[in-house]
C-alpha cells in the first residue's frame, strides 16, 4: 500500500476525491498532526494570566488534529460565498461592511453545504494564535500569517471606520457583550483588546450597561467611543436602545450591526438562497444560482398549518428558530419528540434539508481514538475569505466541551 504522505507529496498526479479526503480524515496520522509544542509556546507568550484563563475557562478550545479538505471543496465554498454576496447586493454606505462574517459548511459525500451565515462569528483572534503558531505547516491561512494576520484584522476595523469617517483616525473601540468576563470566549476579547492597543487604539471590554449615551454619542469610562465591536446576540439591538439609537444617528460605528444581520444572517435568507425561482426573478446570474443550488440545502419556512406534513417528513429536515443563535433551539427532525415538535409548530422556525457533517478521527494523548463531527467555518470580510478553520465536536452542536475537539487547522489537499 502506498504511504499517504507519499500520495500527498505526489498529489499533482493524484485525482483527489471525497473518498481520499474521507480516508485522510479517518486516520490518526502523526506526520499530518498539529505542532502542539509550538501552540503551547504561542499561548504562553500571551502572558501567564491569559494562559491560565484559557486552561481554566476553555481547555478544549483547540482540537487535537487538523481537518483535510480538497481544493475542489475550497473552491465550492468560495463560489457559494461569492453567490451570497451577489444576492445581498451592495450595502448602504452608513452600514459599513461588517467584520468576521462566518460562513459555516458541512462537507460530506454529497458535496459542500452552507448551513448558516453568522455576522458575529467568534474565534478569529484565537485562531490567529493557532494558525500562526504552525507556520511550517501546509494549511489554509499560513500564507496570510506571513503577511501578519493581526494587521489584516486591524485594517478591517479601520476600514469599517474609514467608510463613514474618511481619513479621521480611529481612536477608541468598545468590545461589547453581555457580562463579557463570564463569556466562554472572554480570552478572545482580551486578545482583541491587546491587538487594538498595539495599533494605538484604546479598547474597552464592556457590558452594554457600561456605555453611557450623551448628546454627541456613546461614552465608556469617560471616553467617547468611535467604534463598537459587537459580540451581542440581540441582533436588532432592541434590548439596548441607547446603543441602537447612537447607531441609528451615525454617532458610533457598530460592526457587525442590525443591517448586516438582516442582509446576511436572518435565517429566512437561507430559504431565498436555496430557491432558484426567486433568485432568477431577482436577476441573479446563472453561475450564482448554480452555486447556491448546489451549495445550500433546500430551506423552507415552517408553516403551522402544514404540521401533519412536517411530522411525516421530519426525518429529512433540521429545524432552526428564526431568531436563534449558537444552535439554541435547533433540532434534527429524526430526534424530535412529539412535544418538542408541537412547540416548534407554534414558534417561528425554518427547516433545512438535513446535510450531515463530516467526521474526523482524533487520537488525543492518553485517550482512546474517537470520531468527531466537524464543520468548516470561513471568516469573510468584504466577500474575501480571510481565515478558515474547522470545529470538531460530539453531539448536535459545536460546544467546545469535547476532549480532542475545538477549533482545528484546515489542510487543503490540491
N, C-alpha and C positions, 0 to 999 in steps of 0.2 A: 504494500500500500504506500502511495506517495505521501510523504510528510506534508501536513497542512501548511507549515511555514514555507516549505519549498514551493507549494502551489501559489502562495501569496507572492512570493518573490518573482514568479513567472506569470503573474496574473494578466499581463498583456496578452498572453496566449491562452487564457482560460475564460470560457464563457461563464461569467458569474451569474448564477440564477438563484432563485429563492431556496432551493434545496441545499445549495452550498452554504449560503448565509445561515440557514437554519442549523446546518451541521456545525458551523463555527460557534454559533450561539449555544449549541447543545453540548459543548465540550469545555472542560477546565484546562486551559492552555497556558502553561507557565510563561511561554515566550510572548503571549499576547496580553498579559496582565497589566496591572497598574503598578507604578513605582510607588509603593506605599511609604517607603522611607522618605522619598522626595516630597510627597504630600505632607507627611507629618512635619518635616522641616519647614515647609511653606506655611503651615498652620501656626507653628510655634513662633515663626518670625512676625506674626501679627501681634504678639505680646502674650505674656503669661496669663494675665487675667482673661483675655479674649479666648485663648486656647482652652483654659479651664472651663469657661462658659460653654463652649462648643461641646466639650466632652461630657459636661453635665446635662445640658439642655437638649442637644440633638446628636447623640453618639452614632446614630445610623443615618446621617445626612449624606454620606458618601458611600457609594457601592463598592463592592469588593472586586468587580470585574467590568471591563468595557463591554459595550454592545456593538456588534458588527451590523452594518447596513451596506447595501450595494450602491454604486454610483447611480444606477438607474432609479433606485428608491429616493436618493437625494434629489435627483432631477425632477422626479414626480412631485415631491413635496414642494420644491421651488415653483413648479408650474401651478400648483394649487394656490400657493401664496400669491403669485402674480395675478391669477384669475380673481381671487378675492379682492385684491387692490383695484382691479378693473371694475368690479361690481360696485364697490362702495364709492368710487369716484374721488375727485379732488376735494379735500376739506376746505371749509371756510378759513380764511387767514387767522381769525381770532381763536380758533380751536387748537392751533398748532398741529403737530403730527401724532404725538403720543409715544412715550418711551416704553420699551420692553413689552411689546405685544408678544404673547405666547401662542403659537400655533401647535396644538397637541395632536399627534398622529398615532394611530395603531398600525403596525406593519405586520401583515400575515401573508399566507399563500395566495390570497385573492388580490393583494395589492397594498397600496398606502391609503389610509382612511383618515381624513380630518375629523376628529371627534369634537373639538370645540376650539374657539378662539378666546383667549383671555387678554384683557387690557391692563391687568395689574400683576402680570406673571412674576413670581418671586424666584430667587435662586441665582440670578445672574452674577452677583458680586461674590457669592460663594464659589460659583463655577469659575470665575476669574482666577481664584486661588488654585482650584483643582486643575484646570486645563493648563495654566501657565507653569504649574509645577512639573508638568510632563512634556517639557519642550522637546525632548528627544524622541517622543513617540510619534507615530504616524496616525494622526487623528484630526477630525474636523475641528477647526478653530486654532490649531497650533500656529498656522501661518499668521493669524490675526495677532497672536501674542507677540510675534516678532515685531509687530508694529506698535505694540503696547495697548492691550485691550482696555486698560484704565483710561487712556487718552481717547479711545473710541467712545467710551461711556460719557466722560466729562464733556466731550464735544457735542454729544447728543443732547445733553441737558442745556448746554449753552445755545444750541440751535433752537431748542424749544423757546428759550427766552428771546433769541435774536429775531425770530419770526414775528414777534409783536413789538420789540423794542429796538431793533436795529443794532447799532454799534454800542449802545449803552451797556456797560459791564454788568454781568450777573454777580451780585454780591452776597445775597442771603437766601438760603434754602431751608425749608422745613420738611423733614421726612415724617409723614403723618400717618398714624394708625391708632386704633383704639388700644389703650393701655399697652403701648409698644414694648415696654420691658417684660410683659407677660407673654408676648408672642413667641411662637416656636422659632421663627426666623429672626428674632431680635439680634443675634450675632451678625446677620447680614446688614441690618440697619447701621451697626457700628462700623462695618467695613465701608458702607456708603458715606458715612459721616467723615471717616478718615480720608476717603478719596476726595471729597469736596474740599477738605482742609488743605490737602497737598496742592490743590489747584487754586488756593487763595480765596475760596468761597466759604463763608461762615455757614455751618449746617447745624440745625437743631433736630433732635428726635423728640417728637411731641404728640401727645394726645390732642384731638381736635379742641378739647376744652381749654388747652393751653394757648390757643390762638385768640387774640383779642381784636375785635372789629373796631376800627376807628374810621373817621370820615374819609381818610385817604387810603385805607386798605387794611390789611391784616398785620398784626404785630405778634412777635414771640419774644419773651424776655426783654421787652422794651425796644426791640429792633424790628423795623419794617421788613416783612417777608416778600422777597421778589418772586419766588417760585415754590410751589408745594409739590413735592414728590409724593404722590397719592398712593397709599397702600391700603386704603379703606375698602371694605366690601359693600358699602352702601353706594352703589354705582351712580345713583342720581344725586347724592349728597343732600337728600331731603331731610335727613336727621341732623344735618349740620347747616342750618340756614345762614349762619354768619360766613361760613366758607363758601357756600353756594352763591350767596349774594355778592361777595367780593369777586368771585369768578365771573358772574353774570355782568358785573360792572367793569370788567377788564382791569381790576385793581391788583390782581395777582394772577400769575400763570399757574394753572393746575394741570399736571400731567402724570398719569392719564386723567381725563376728565369725563363728565357725563356724555359729552358729544362723542368721544371716542368709543365708549361702551355701546352707545346706541347704534353707531355706524358699523361696528365690527362684531361685538361680542354678545349682544342681546340674543338670547337663544333662538328666537324666531328667525333670525337671519339664516340659520342652518337650513330651514325649510326653503328659503329663497335660493341659497347656494346649490341645493340639490334638485331644483325644479327647472329643467331645460326650457319648458314653455315660457315660464315667467322671465327667465334670463334672455331668451330670444326676443320677447316683447320689449325688454329694457334696452335692447340694442347691443348686447354683449357679443363679442367676437365668437366665431365658431371654435377657435382654439381655446378660448376661455371656457366656453360651455363644455367642450370635450374634457378639459382638465378637471372641471368641477364634477361632471357626471361620473368620471372615473374615480375621483378622489374624495368625494363627500357622500357618505352613506345617506340613502333616502331618509328624509326627516319630515315629519308631519306634525301639525298642531293637534293636540288631543281635544276632541270634541266629546263632551259627556254623553250627548245623545247617541253616540256610536259605541257606548260602553260594551254592549254584547259582542260586537265585532272585535274590539280591542282585547277583550278577555280571551276570545278564541285564538287570536293571533299573537298573544302577549309574548310567547317564547321567541319570537323573531325580532323583538324590539328592546331597546334600552330607554327607560323613561327618565326625563330630566325636568326639574322645575324651571320655569322660565326665568325666575329671579334668583336661582340658586347659584352657588359657587363652591368650589372645593369638593365636589361630589356629594355635597349635603343634599339629602332628599332624593338622590338618584338611585334607580333600581334596575337591575336586569329583570326582564319580564319573566324568565323561567324561574326566578327565585321569589316571585311575588306571592304573598298570601292574599286571600280574598279581602281581608280587612284593609291591607295597605292599598290594594288595587282600587277599592272603593274610595279611599281617601284621595288617591291620585285623580280619580274621575271628578272629584269636587274641587280640585285645585287647578292652578294654571300650569300646564305641562306641555312639553313637546315629547315626541317619541322618535328615536333614531334607530334605523335598521341596525341590528346587532353586528358589530365588527370586532372580533375578538383581538385582544392584544397579542403581541409576540411573547416569546418566552426566552429566558436566558438562564443557563445553568451557572451557579456560583459555588465556589468551594472556599468559604471563609476559613481562616486558620482556626483550628480547634473545634470546628462544627462540621456536621455531616453535609455533603453536597446536596443542593436543592435547586429546583427550577422555580424561578420567579417570573412574574409577568413584567412587561415593560411597555412604556410608551416613549415616543421621541418628541421632545419639545424644541421647536425652532424659535429663538428670540429674534424678533424682527423690528427694525426701525426704518421707516420711510420705504417699505417694500423690500428691504435688503436683509438677508439673514446675517446677523452679527455673530451668533453663537448657537451651538446645538448641543443638546445633552439628552440622555435617556434617563428615565426614572424607573427603578426596579422596586417591586413591591409584591406583597401577598394580599389575598383578599380582593375586595372590589375596588378599593381606592388607593391612590398613591399617598400613603400615610406617613412615610419616613419613620416607621416603627419596626421595620423588618431587619434583623441581623443579616448583613451582607447586601442589603438593599440601599436605596437612596439615589442621589444623583450619580450618573455614570458617564464616563467618557464614551464618545461615539467614534468608532473607527470605520472609515469608508473604504470598501474594497472596490477598486476600479474594475 
